[in-house]
Amino acid sequence: MHAPGIPKMDATALEVLLSAATAAPSIHNTQPWRFRLDPVTRLLEVRAVPQKSLSRTDPEFRAQYLSVGAALFNLRVAADHLGLDAMVRLRPDPSDPGLLAALWPCGRSDSPDLPTEQWRQLDLYEAIARRHTSRMPFTGRPVPEPIVAQMVEAARLEAAKLRVPDFAGTRRLLQLTAAGEARNHSDVGRAAEARAWITAPEGGPYGIPVTALGPQDAAGRMPVRDFIGTQRSRSLPRLRFERHAQVALLCTVRDRRVDWLRAGQALQRVLLVATAHGLRTSMLHQALEWPDLRWAMRNGQERRCSPQLLIRFGYGPEGGRTPRAPAQP
């Protein structure tokens, strides 16, 4: 029986929604999400997968919530592409902590009071397939201010803040990231956990293929995550990265689990806006994995900022693609 007032969801529409959701970025490409569609209410549940958690790198599940939030935003964009509005509730059932969000696709004629999504100025749905993390050197060509302003606005629309630092601020954030990278290397358990998610080129639907790994910076300025350390292949020579990196710090005013989900949606909106404008992006998460370094990333004058992720952006080569699990509910 089909509930009245709810559009029918055929297999093709469901595949469009889930294919978009699973294209979202996730820490170490763990893809820590699962989806369940109620056949009567058409409520699409978004759940976390405990088996995909990183006990050492992400003991509080903050990065996992960011990842699921990014997938949730892609669901919203795909629903819009299908001509549907998507009403979303975050953590709708306190008695069910594994249920992170519920999305209800509804026909636009059934919800005339819902605001028109502002992403329609750009084709963010098309950008979903083109967005890939690029761990390669960028050109250093400055990104025009109007594009940066759109990225900042994208975060604001998702109840987050995107702080673009000046030269001195960028240097400080990269130094903190480098400190986090050094700690990760010295922590045997964390280093082993990261290496466990590196796979062969055809190693399965999860993890990062070795072919998607980037080089290290020959000048030592860009703290790119080194997943394999001393096992690094000779086929990955050090290269010179851009001299003046362009980065932005994604923050939320509060730091609750629901804010992490909002930050994940803000992250994905920012990444898709950047992709739609021809930019490449990568995430620098190392400092965020250590509480003291994470809070040190705040600007001294900006205390109402809970740092969630540092985004590197610019012009450069496309990143290597990472695999995805089948898009199935």
Rosetta silent file (secondary structure, phi, psi, omega in degrees, C-alpha in Angstrom):
SEQUENCE: MHAPGIPKMDATALEVLLSAATAAPSIHNTQPWRFRLDPVTRLLEVRAVPQKSLSRTDPEFRAQYLSVGAALFNLRVAADHLGLDAMVRLRPDPSDPGLLAALWPCGRSDSPDLPTEQWRQLDLYEAIARRHTSRMPFTGRPVPEPIVAQMVEAARLEAAKLRVPDFAGTRRLLQLTAAGEARNHSDVGRAAEARAWITAPEGGPYGIPVTALGPQDAAGRMPVRDFIGTQRSRSLPRLRFERHAQVALLCTVRDRRVDWLRAGQALQRVLLVATAHGLRTSMLHQALEWPDLRWAMRNGQERRCSPQLLIRFGYGPEGGRTPRAPAQP
SCORE:     score description
SCORE:     0.000 S_00000001
   1 L     0.000  134.881 -178.471    0.000    0.000    0.000 S_00000001
   2 L  -100.045  128.858 -179.559    1.317    3.426   -0.966 S_00000001
   3 L   -66.739  137.833 -177.739    0.883    6.294    1.487 S_00000001
   4 L   -67.879  146.352  176.356   -1.164    9.188    0.020 S_00000001
   5 L    80.951    2.169 -178.592    0.633   12.385   -0.912 S_00000001
   6 L  -115.172  126.629 -178.280    4.017   10.660   -1.211 S_00000001
   7 L   -65.221  145.214  178.362    5.601   10.199   -4.662 S_00000001
   8 L   -68.955  145.243 -178.844    6.295    6.660   -5.739 S_00000001
   9 L  -116.003  100.198  179.262    9.941    5.598   -5.589 S_00000001
  10 L   -84.560  176.483 -175.370   10.828    3.188   -8.377 S_00000001
  11 H   -63.246  -35.379 -179.014   14.090    1.291   -8.639 S_00000001
  12 H   -66.322  -45.025  179.351   15.603    3.836  -11.039 S_00000001
  13 H   -64.120  -41.183  179.530   14.941    6.778   -8.738 S_00000001
  14 H   -63.889  -37.779  178.739   16.283    4.879   -5.749 S_00000001
  15 H   -66.628  -38.293  176.940   19.457    4.032   -7.654 S_00000001
  16 H   -61.000  -45.356 -179.548   19.953    7.702   -8.551 S_00000001
  17 H   -62.607  -49.852 -173.996   19.617    8.687   -4.896 S_00000001
  18 H   -74.663  -31.927  176.268   21.918    6.027   -3.504 S_00000001
  19 H   -64.502  -38.305  176.577   24.537    6.328   -6.241 S_00000001
  20 H   -66.907  -43.710 -177.955   24.821   10.010   -5.417 S_00000001
  21 H   -61.574  -44.243 -175.424   24.994    9.343   -1.687 S_00000001
  22 H   -75.332   -7.411  175.755   27.744    6.752   -1.957 S_00000001
  23 L   -82.130   -3.494 -178.238   29.872    9.108   -4.086 S_00000001
  24 L   -68.622  154.151  175.632   30.462   11.297   -1.018 S_00000001
  25 L   -74.506  151.541  175.610   33.932   11.490    0.524 S_00000001
  26 L  -147.925  152.501 -177.707   34.618    9.591    3.735 S_00000001
  27 H   -59.046  125.710 -178.701   37.624    9.264    5.987 S_00000001
  28 H    57.081   20.095 -176.822   39.983    6.643    4.501 S_00000001
  29 H    53.320   42.812  177.469   37.108    5.824    2.102 S_00000001
  30 L   -75.069  -22.326 -178.217   35.464    3.733    4.807 S_00000001
  31 L    49.365   62.476 -170.048   31.972    4.614    3.438 S_00000001
  32 L   -84.988   45.000 -176.385   30.469    4.262    6.939 S_00000001
  33 E  -129.512  153.817  171.607   26.819    4.536    5.893 S_00000001
  34 E  -141.250  152.315 -174.809   23.855    2.305    5.270 S_00000001
  35 E  -126.752  143.341  177.016   20.417    3.159    3.881 S_00000001
  36 E  -137.683  126.398  179.617   16.958    1.704    4.506 S_00000001
  37 E  -104.419  121.378  174.498   13.820    2.658    2.605 S_00000001
  38 L   -74.673  120.779 -174.137   10.467    2.138    4.299 S_00000001
  39 L   -68.053  -18.711 -177.635    8.231    0.795    1.488 S_00000001
  40 L   -95.642  -54.703 -175.684    5.086    2.445    2.891 S_00000001
  41 L   -82.580  -15.217 -175.290    6.153    5.851    4.192 S_00000001
  42 L    63.247   22.330  175.436    9.041    6.233    1.695 S_00000001
  43 L   -77.300  125.866  179.887   11.185    7.408    4.570 S_00000001
  44 E  -100.985  112.593 -179.615   14.841    6.880    3.727 S_00000001
  45 E   -88.531  138.355  177.398   16.876    6.129    6.833 S_00000001
  46 E  -115.093  118.460 -173.729   20.588    6.945    6.920 S_00000001
  47 E  -120.028  153.569  173.300   22.515    4.833    9.416 S_00000001
  48 E   -85.506  155.405  178.250   26.069    4.580   10.660 S_00000001
  49 L  -115.352  104.944 -177.354   28.039    1.342   10.351 S_00000001
  50 H   -56.840  -32.272 -177.813   29.967    0.607   13.558 S_00000001
  51 H   -67.643  -15.706 -179.738   32.238   -1.844   11.742 S_00000001
  52 H   -98.477   11.760  179.444   33.537    1.019    9.591 S_00000001
  53 L   -80.558  157.378  178.554   34.681    3.140   12.526 S_00000001
  54 L  -112.037   99.606 -169.698   38.336    3.981   13.172 S_00000001
  55 L   -64.635  -29.628 -179.082   38.871    3.304   16.853 S_00000001
  56 L   -93.683  -45.158 -177.467   42.244    5.051   17.066 S_00000001
  57 L   -74.656  -35.241 -172.606   41.945    7.828   14.512 S_00000001
  58 L  -135.329   61.540 -173.566   38.293    8.697   15.205 S_00000001
  59 L   -65.364  -25.010 -179.899   37.368    7.408   18.683 S_00000001
  60 L   -95.040   -0.352  178.119   34.464    9.867   19.105 S_00000001
  61 L    70.329   17.031 -179.137   33.069    9.157   15.598 S_00000001
  62 H   -63.314  -47.808  179.748   33.268   12.833   14.593 S_00000001
  63 H   -64.670  -32.692  177.365   34.864   12.071   11.208 S_00000001
  64 H   -65.739  -41.629  178.087   32.317    9.316   10.659 S_00000001
  65 H   -64.694  -38.982  176.129   29.471   11.781   11.239 S_00000001
  66 H   -59.321  -43.516 -179.248   31.103   14.231    8.804 S_00000001
  67 H   -62.228  -46.007 -179.911   31.251   11.458    6.212 S_00000001
  68 H   -66.138  -37.693  176.477   27.586   10.533    6.683 S_00000001
  69 H   -60.948  -39.055  177.355   26.624   14.208    6.550 S_00000001
  70 H   -63.197  -42.269  177.241   28.353   14.519    3.172 S_00000001
  71 H   -63.521  -37.494  179.179   26.392   11.513    1.879 S_00000001
  72 H   -63.934  -40.529  178.779   23.181   13.071    3.195 S_00000001
  73 H   -64.341  -40.603  177.199   23.811   16.265    1.260 S_00000001
  74 H   -61.410  -35.743  174.555   24.329   14.274   -1.931 S_00000001
  75 H   -59.726  -42.799 -179.636   20.970   12.611   -1.289 S_00000001
  76 H   -63.578  -42.764  179.331   19.364   16.050   -1.104 S_00000001
  77 H   -64.559  -41.865  179.891   20.982   17.157   -4.373 S_00000001
  78 H   -66.050  -38.386  177.062   19.903   13.943   -6.106 S_00000001
  79 H   -61.817  -42.147  176.905   16.338   14.348   -4.833 S_00000001
  80 H   -61.466  -40.575  178.763   16.302   17.859   -6.280 S_00000001
  81 H   -61.049  -32.466  179.594   17.601   16.449   -9.567 S_00000001
  82 L   -84.063    1.181 -179.496   14.626   14.056   -9.594 S_00000001
  83 L    82.872   24.918 -179.035   12.204   16.931   -9.067 S_00000001
  84 E  -116.016  150.413  166.057   11.604   16.162   -5.400 S_00000001
  85 E   -93.948  148.107 -177.849   11.928   18.172   -2.241 S_00000001
  86 E  -123.592  111.702  173.899   13.658   16.395    0.607 S_00000001
  87 E   -88.900  131.057 -171.956   12.663   17.072    4.184 S_00000001
  88 E  -123.741  137.963  169.586   15.417   15.960    6.551 S_00000001
  89 E  -122.543  130.341  179.263   15.572   15.275   10.267 S_00000001
  90 E   -92.920  134.279 -179.153   18.924   14.761   11.937 S_00000001
  91 L    44.226   62.553 -171.284   19.151   12.124   14.675 S_00000001
  92 L   -72.125  -19.533 -175.082   15.358   11.792   14.737 S_00000001
  93 L  -129.180  100.841 -178.805   15.116    9.043   17.367 S_00000001
  94 L   -57.613  -24.833  179.912   17.165    9.447   20.578 S_00000001
  95 L   -81.126   -4.710 -178.893   16.466    5.814   21.441 S_00000001
  96 L  -127.616   79.540 -174.320   18.124    4.681   18.194 S_00000001
  97 L   -64.044  -20.751  178.244   21.638    6.212   18.172 S_00000001
  98 L   -75.689  -15.321  177.998   22.598    4.388   14.985 S_00000001
  99 E   -86.820  104.504 -174.259   19.944    6.294   13.029 S_00000001
 100 E   -88.292  -28.255 -179.568   21.759    9.490   12.052 S_00000001
 101 E  -160.326  156.942  173.621   19.192   11.008    9.709 S_00000001
 102 E  -131.311  130.645 -178.132   15.843   10.429    8.047 S_00000001
 103 E  -119.341  131.163 -177.930   15.030   11.871    4.636 S_00000001
 104 E  -118.669  100.873  176.701   11.515   12.137    3.269 S_00000001
 105 E   -72.293  130.756  179.629   11.298   12.826   -0.495 S_00000001
 106 E  -136.670  148.709  179.040    8.065   14.622   -1.331 S_00000001
 107 E   -64.957  145.683 -176.709    6.623   16.041   -4.517 S_00000001
 108 H   -64.367  -30.398  178.228    7.018   19.790   -4.902 S_00000001
 109 H   -68.426  -19.867  179.892    3.297   20.222   -5.414 S_00000001
 110 H   -88.595   -8.749 -175.794    2.802   18.690   -1.963 S_00000001
 111 L  -138.921   64.311 -174.052    5.150   21.138   -0.236 S_00000001
 112 L   -67.409  -16.823 -176.450    4.622   24.625   -1.703 S_00000001
 113 L   -90.410   -6.626  179.670    6.012   26.357    1.377 S_00000001
 114 L   -72.015  137.484 -178.806    9.462   24.735    1.232 S_00000001
 115 L   -68.022  146.602  175.761   12.152   27.223    0.103 S_00000001
 116 L   -69.005  131.858 -179.302   13.728   26.793   -3.305 S_00000001
 117 L   -67.815  135.500 -176.209   17.245   25.384   -2.943 S_00000001
 118 H   -81.344   -5.523  179.806   19.900   27.911   -3.885 S_00000001
 119 H   -73.284   -9.754 -176.803   22.246   25.289   -5.380 S_00000001
 120 H   -68.166   -9.783  172.869   20.252   25.409   -8.631 S_00000001
 121 H   -65.865  -28.068  178.177   22.444   28.327   -9.722 S_00000001
 122 L  -123.105  152.946  178.491   25.129   25.660  -10.262 S_00000001
 123 L   -86.473   81.889 -178.824   24.750   22.077  -11.452 S_00000001
 124 H   -73.133  -25.739  177.747   25.820   20.431   -8.225 S_00000001
 125 H   -64.498  -43.768  178.219   24.310   17.119   -9.256 S_00000001
 126 H   -64.903  -30.474 -178.968   26.678   16.921  -12.223 S_00000001
 127 H   -71.267  -22.113 -179.301   29.550   17.903   -9.915 S_00000001
 128 H   -57.030  -45.701 -177.738   28.951   14.853   -7.686 S_00000001
 129 H   -73.135  -24.743 -176.986   30.475   12.505  -10.263 S_00000001
 130 H   -89.188  -15.969 -176.625   33.375   14.868  -11.029 S_00000001
 131 L   -76.791  123.029  174.874   34.435   15.518   -7.441 S_00000001
 132 L  -142.148  142.622  175.189   37.500   13.522   -6.411 S_00000001
 133 E   -65.978  129.411  178.183   40.074   14.191   -3.741 S_00000001
 134 L  -111.427  114.149  177.950   43.301   15.339   -5.392 S_00000001
 135 L   -96.422   16.878 -178.371   46.465   14.641   -3.432 S_00000001
 136 L   -93.733  164.159  175.100   48.607   16.040   -6.239 S_00000001
 137 L   -63.546  142.882  174.197   50.403   19.410   -6.365 S_00000001
 138 L   -96.311  170.156 -175.123   48.252   22.348   -7.447 S_00000001
 139 L   -76.695  -24.052 -174.275   49.406   25.123   -9.767 S_00000001
 140 L    89.280   -3.363  176.856   49.351   27.897   -7.183 S_00000001
 141 L   -64.240  126.705 -177.533   47.111   30.037   -9.395 S_00000001
 142 L   -62.579  139.759  175.079   44.931   32.131   -7.060 S_00000001
 143 L   -80.711  128.911 -178.564   41.254   31.242   -6.942 S_00000001
 144 L   -55.847  143.915 -177.363   39.157   34.343   -7.797 S_00000001
 145 H   -57.567  -39.832  178.945   37.515   35.999   -4.831 S_00000001
 146 H   -59.810  -34.081  178.034   33.937   35.598   -6.192 S_00000001
 147 H   -70.651  -43.075  177.209   34.405   31.797   -6.256 S_00000001
 148 H   -59.694  -40.123  179.571   35.825   31.793   -2.726 S_00000001
 149 H   -63.013  -36.710  177.012   32.841   33.892   -1.638 S_00000001
 150 H   -66.913  -36.040  177.069   30.469   31.291   -3.083 S_00000001
 151 H   -65.564  -41.574  177.988   32.266   28.574   -1.115 S_00000001
 152 H   -63.042  -42.664  179.244   31.915   30.617    2.069 S_00000001
 153 H   -65.754  -35.279  178.269   28.227   31.147    1.354 S_00000001
 154 H   -59.700  -42.221  178.161   27.791   27.411    0.697 S_00000001
 155 H   -66.534  -40.881 -178.179   28.973   26.642    4.226 S_00000001
 156 H   -61.661  -37.882 -179.302   26.740   29.355    5.705 S_00000001
 157 H   -64.321  -18.382  178.324   23.657   27.851    4.038 S_00000001
 158 L  -107.493   24.558  176.225   24.350   24.639    5.999 S_00000001
 159 L    62.646   35.581  176.819   24.725   26.422    9.363 S_00000001
 160 L  -130.696  175.603  178.821   28.524   26.283    9.265 S_00000001
 161 E  -126.245  140.430  174.361   31.369   28.746    8.761 S_00000001
 162 E  -117.102  110.123 -177.654   34.211   28.606    6.253 S_00000001
 163 E   -97.058  119.699  177.637   37.189   30.656    7.427 S_00000001
 164 L  -102.596  108.422 -172.473   39.713   31.566    4.717 S_00000001
 165 L   -79.557  163.641  172.410   42.901   32.654    6.517 S_00000001
 166 L   -79.369 -173.117 -175.618   45.524   35.142    5.431 S_00000001
 167 H   -59.282  -46.301 -178.256   49.104   34.134    4.646 S_00000001
 168 H   -66.247  -39.989  179.124   50.163   33.968    8.296 S_00000001
 169 H   -65.445  -39.306  176.959   47.010   32.085    9.269 S_00000001
 170 H   -61.311  -44.536  179.859   47.514   29.573    6.465 S_00000001
 171 H   -60.497  -41.270 -179.730   51.073   28.967    7.594 S_00000001
 172 H   -65.356  -42.726 -179.600   49.909   28.360   11.169 S_00000001
 173 H   -65.567  -38.671  178.323   47.207   25.893   10.100 S_00000001
 174 H   -69.216  -34.277  176.431   49.645   23.956    7.935 S_00000001
 175 H   -65.371  -40.657  177.463   52.148   23.827   10.799 S_00000001
 176 H   -65.803  -38.974  177.288   49.472   22.366   13.081 S_00000001
 177 H   -62.977  -42.063  177.662   48.562   19.862   10.357 S_00000001
 178 H   -62.705  -37.507  177.551   52.224   18.861   10.045 S_00000001
 179 H   -64.673  -40.463  176.341   52.363   18.356   13.821 S_00000001
 180 H   -64.394  -39.003  178.158   49.323   16.057   13.604 S_00000001
 181 H   -62.836  -42.141  179.651   50.934   14.146   10.741 S_00000001
 182 H   -64.367  -40.098  178.210   54.114   13.632   12.797 S_00000001
 183 H   -64.526  -40.481  179.984   52.098   12.349   15.758 S_00000001
 184 H   -61.625  -36.809  179.036   50.206    9.927   13.545 S_00000001
 185 H   -69.373  -37.304 -177.419   53.475    8.470   12.311 S_00000001
 186 H   -78.332  -17.202  177.201   54.867    8.059   15.814 S_00000001
 187 L   -88.535  106.587 -173.539   51.670    6.362   17.037 S_00000001
 188 H   -59.833  -41.408 -177.996   52.131    2.751   15.953 S_00000001
 189 H   -65.330  -43.202 -179.909   48.444    1.886   16.314 S_00000001
 190 H   -67.487  -40.825  179.267   47.211    4.826   14.248 S_00000001
 191 H   -61.657  -41.989  179.234   49.800    4.249   11.544 S_00000001
 192 H   -66.411  -38.101  179.492   48.768    0.590   11.268 S_00000001
 193 H   -63.280  -41.512  178.851   45.082    1.544   11.161 S_00000001
 194 H   -65.367  -44.146 -179.124   45.715    3.933    8.258 S_00000001
 195 H   -63.770  -28.505 -178.724   47.765    1.369    6.324 S_00000001
 196 L   -65.307  -19.404 -178.932   44.977   -1.185    6.733 S_00000001
 197 L   -98.318    5.869  173.350   42.768    0.944    4.473 S_00000001
 198 E   -91.558  130.207 -173.431   45.284    1.067    1.605 S_00000001
 199 E  -124.073  167.494  171.296   44.397   -1.485   -1.050 S_00000001
 200 L   -69.151  163.528 -177.958   45.656   -2.884   -4.333 S_00000001
 201 L   -52.587  -34.168  178.428   44.276   -1.234   -7.511 S_00000001
 202 L  -117.043   42.717 -171.475   41.488   -3.845   -7.698 S_00000001
 203 L   -85.286    3.789  178.959   41.347   -4.524   -3.989 S_00000001
 204 L   123.121  179.150 -171.827   37.600   -4.125   -3.422 S_00000001
 205 L   -83.009   -3.760 -178.068   34.978   -1.420   -2.886 S_00000001
 206 L  -120.780  163.078  177.208   36.429    0.124    0.286 S_00000001
 207 L    84.138  179.893 -176.720   39.672    1.843    1.186 S_00000001
 208 E  -109.641  117.661  176.739   42.123    3.878   -0.887 S_00000001
 209 E   -63.141  146.602 -179.518   43.860    2.168   -3.820 S_00000001
 210 H   -60.299  -25.364  178.788   47.590    2.704   -3.850 S_00000001
 211 H   -70.949  -16.363  179.707   47.122    4.286   -7.282 S_00000001
 212 H   -93.980   -3.726  178.729   45.078    7.103   -5.665 S_00000001
 213 L   -74.895  147.899  178.665   47.816    8.062   -3.235 S_00000001
 214 L  -102.940  172.745  179.200   49.711   11.256   -3.942 S_00000001
 215 L   -78.802  168.292  171.153   53.367   12.168   -3.623 S_00000001
 216 L   -89.632  156.534 -178.681   55.004   13.890   -0.696 S_00000001
 217 E   -77.387  121.302 -179.417   56.101   17.526   -0.982 S_00000001
 218 L   -62.505  -29.376 -179.440   59.795   17.729   -1.878 S_00000001
 219 L   -88.680   -9.780  177.896   60.015   21.089   -0.092 S_00000001
 220 L    74.818   14.679 -178.716   58.220   19.827    3.009 S_00000001
 221 L   -86.434  -35.120 -175.154   55.713   22.697    3.063 S_00000001
 222 L   -98.352  112.517 -177.778   52.518   20.747    2.308 S_00000001
 223 L   -80.438   69.263  176.409   51.693   18.147    4.998 S_00000001
 224 L   -68.939  138.448  179.845   50.009   15.602    2.739 S_00000001
 225 L   -63.573  128.604  177.795   48.966   12.507    4.663 S_00000001
 226 L  -103.301  100.009 -174.185   51.494    9.724    4.175 S_00000001
 227 L   -72.887  -28.440 -169.601   49.495    6.518    4.538 S_00000001
 228 L  -114.718   -4.875  171.053   52.332    4.053    3.942 S_00000001
 229 H    52.599 -124.932 -175.720   55.404    5.727    5.473 S_00000001
 230 H   -66.989  -12.152  178.519   58.573    3.676    5.081 S_00000001
 231 H   -88.250    5.697 -176.935   56.715    1.311    2.737 S_00000001
 232 L   -57.826  133.399 -177.925   56.364    4.089    0.154 S_00000001
 233 L   -74.007  150.344  175.614   57.063    2.815   -3.341 S_00000001
 234 L   -66.065  -15.352  179.549   59.897    4.185   -5.446 S_00000001
 235 L   -77.829   -1.706  178.367   57.240    4.859   -8.097 S_00000001
 236 L  -115.836   77.605 -178.813   55.962    7.775   -6.013 S_00000001
 237 L   -70.611  156.770  175.520   58.755   10.360   -6.169 S_00000001
 238 L   -70.693  140.624  178.674   58.580   13.543   -4.157 S_00000001
 239 E  -126.137  162.312  177.170   57.251   16.547   -6.076 S_00000001
 240 L   -88.505  123.710  177.432   57.154   20.265   -5.389 S_00000001
 241 L   -87.711  173.625 -179.723   53.738   21.466   -4.266 S_00000001
 242 L   -57.706  139.878 -177.157   52.348   24.975   -4.635 S_00000001
 243 L   -69.256  -39.159 -179.478   54.401   27.535   -2.738 S_00000001
 244 L  -117.666   98.723 -178.346   51.367   29.398   -1.410 S_00000001
 245 L   -72.056  149.681  173.342   48.608   26.966   -0.497 S_00000001
 246 L  -110.877  118.246 -177.365   44.976   28.026   -0.416 S_00000001
 247 E  -132.466  161.926  176.281   43.105   26.501    2.502 S_00000001
 248 E  -144.555  138.419 -179.202   39.865   27.083    4.378 S_00000001
 249 E  -100.407  121.347  178.222   38.845   25.947    7.850 S_00000001
 250 E   -88.708  126.114 -176.820   35.318   24.575    8.206 S_00000001
 251 E  -131.325  160.569  168.050   33.804   25.346   11.634 S_00000001
 252 E  -127.444  155.776 -178.810   30.525   25.116   13.496 S_00000001
 253 L   -67.270  -42.415  178.492   29.391   27.293   16.398 S_00000001
 254 L  -112.141  175.898 -171.895   28.686   24.269   18.604 S_00000001
 255 L  -134.636   42.806  176.329   30.272   20.832   18.706 S_00000001
 256 L   -89.170  169.472  179.457   27.458   18.324   19.213 S_00000001
 257 H   -60.831  -37.115  178.499   26.936   15.214   17.124 S_00000001
 258 H   -66.167  -30.478  176.207   24.141   16.923   15.220 S_00000001
 259 H   -69.734  -31.502  176.687   26.612   19.734   14.432 S_00000001
 260 H   -65.772  -38.795  176.811   29.003   17.165   12.980 S_00000001
 261 H   -65.598  -40.148  176.544   26.244   16.032   10.614 S_00000001
 262 H   -64.156  -39.708  179.260   25.599   19.648    9.630 S_00000001
 263 H   -63.821  -37.064  177.279   29.319   20.156    9.102 S_00000001
 264 H   -63.962  -39.426  176.597   29.396   17.130    6.781 S_00000001
 265 H   -67.146  -40.175  177.205   26.597   18.616    4.689 S_00000001
 266 H   -63.265  -42.408  178.478   28.392   21.968    4.627 S_00000001
 267 H   -56.174  -49.558 -175.916   31.606   20.229    3.604 S_00000001
 268 H   -68.196  -36.742  177.310   29.966   18.530    0.650 S_00000001
 269 H   -62.400  -43.553  178.829   28.166   21.685   -0.483 S_00000001
 270 H   -61.776  -45.633 -178.259   31.499   23.549   -0.414 S_00000001
 271 H   -63.697  -39.208 -179.150   33.278   20.756   -2.302 S_00000001
 272 H   -72.052  -36.817  174.797   30.596   20.584   -4.986 S_00000001
 273 H   -61.962  -44.536  177.681   30.564   24.359   -5.468 S_00000001
 274 H   -60.807  -44.305 -179.554   34.349   24.244   -5.843 S_00000001
 275 H   -63.897  -41.038  179.495   34.104   21.346   -8.311 S_00000001
 276 H   -61.121  -24.977  178.330   31.425   23.118  -10.354 S_00000001
 277 L   -95.829    9.859  176.213   33.905   25.974  -10.802 S_00000001
 278 L    83.872   16.345  179.469   36.702   23.675  -11.953 S_00000001
 279 L   -90.030  157.687  170.295   38.630   23.556   -8.678 S_00000001
 280 E  -106.654  152.021 -177.759   40.360   20.557   -7.127 S_00000001
 281 E  -139.536  156.393  169.548   40.126   19.864   -3.426 S_00000001
 282 E  -149.766  161.567 -177.333   41.635   17.690   -0.743 S_00000001
 283 E  -110.249  132.846  176.024   41.105   17.341    2.997 S_00000001
 284 E  -111.064  101.936 -170.459   43.776   17.865    5.629 S_00000001
 285 L  -109.817   -4.140 -168.707   42.425   16.127    8.725 S_00000001
 286 L   -58.441  -46.706 -177.951   45.567   15.199   10.665 S_00000001
 287 H   -67.573  -28.812 -179.363   45.459   18.010   13.251 S_00000001
 288 H   -69.335  -13.282 -178.055   41.722   17.469   13.792 S_00000001
 289 H   -87.270   -1.415  179.308   42.489   13.975   15.101 S_00000001
 290 L  -125.795  116.344 -172.084   44.270   15.370   18.186 S_00000001
 291 H   -51.546  -43.681 -177.619   42.103   17.397   20.620 S_00000001
 292 H   -67.946  -39.200  178.341   44.790   19.919   21.567 S_00000001
 293 H   -70.777  -35.998  179.031   45.810   20.556   17.959 S_00000001
 294 H   -59.779  -47.507 -177.446   42.190   20.747   16.879 S_00000001
 295 H   -74.387  -22.882  175.492   41.375   23.530   19.320 S_00000001
 296 H   -70.133  -15.994 -179.671   44.648   25.297   18.517 S_00000001
 297 L   -74.629  -14.190  178.248   43.358   25.724   14.967 S_00000001
 298 L   -68.394  143.322  171.901   40.872   28.340   16.129 S_00000001
 299 L   -67.545  142.273 -176.994   41.771   31.943   15.462 S_00000001
 300 L   -57.823  -27.171 -179.510   42.596   33.742   18.695 S_00000001
 301 L   -96.630   -3.884 -177.643   39.756   36.204   18.085 S_00000001
 302 L  -118.125   86.910 -178.765   37.244   33.581   16.928 S_00000001
 303 L   -88.699  -19.625  178.487   36.267   31.473   19.915 S_00000001
 304 L   -88.078   54.201 -178.322   32.821   30.543   18.618 S_00000001
 305 L  -142.069  113.104  174.000   34.407   28.157   16.159 S_00000001
 306 E   -99.091  103.749 -175.182   34.577   24.395   16.599 S_00000001
 307 E   -61.575  134.437 -179.553   37.036   23.286   13.884 S_00000001
 308 E  -117.499  -35.734 -177.923   35.763   20.360   11.822 S_00000001
 309 E  -166.684  146.002  173.994   38.007   20.111    8.752 S_00000001
 310 E  -105.229  124.380 -176.144   40.746   21.912    6.848 S_00000001
 311 E  -108.657  127.631  172.479   40.096   22.057    3.086 S_00000001
 312 E   -99.544  134.397 -177.766   42.836   22.622    0.527 S_00000001
 313 E  -142.114  157.664  179.697   41.621   23.976   -2.805 S_00000001
 314 E   163.154 -166.602  178.952   43.035   25.263   -6.066 S_00000001
 315 L  -102.559  139.257 -178.738   43.691   24.418   -9.695 S_00000001
 316 L   173.004 -168.523 -177.837   45.488   21.236  -10.626 S_00000001
 317 L   -72.513  155.445  177.048   45.208   17.641  -11.856 S_00000001
 318 L   -68.750  141.987  178.481   42.215   15.458  -11.129 S_00000001
 319 L   -75.407  160.145  176.208   42.640   13.131   -8.191 S_00000001
 320 L   -68.365  141.847 -178.305   42.674    9.380   -8.487 S_00000001
 321 L   -76.573  144.465  174.400   39.286    7.743   -8.193 S_00000001
 322 L  -109.633  150.497 -174.882   38.479    5.601   -5.190 S_00000001
 323 L   -72.499  165.284  177.016   36.089    2.630   -5.381 S_00000001
 324 L  -135.241  144.105  174.155   32.545    2.596   -4.068 S_00000001
 325 L   -70.454  156.527  179.870   30.377   -0.173   -2.706 S_00000001
 326 L   -56.973  141.558 -179.271   27.222   -0.972   -4.718 S_00000001
 327 L   -81.656   86.620 -179.038   24.419    1.537   -4.203 S_00000001
 328 L  -128.547  141.684  175.748   21.876   -0.731   -2.537 S_00000001
 329 L   -74.366    0.000    0.000   19.390   -0.060    0.270 S_00000001
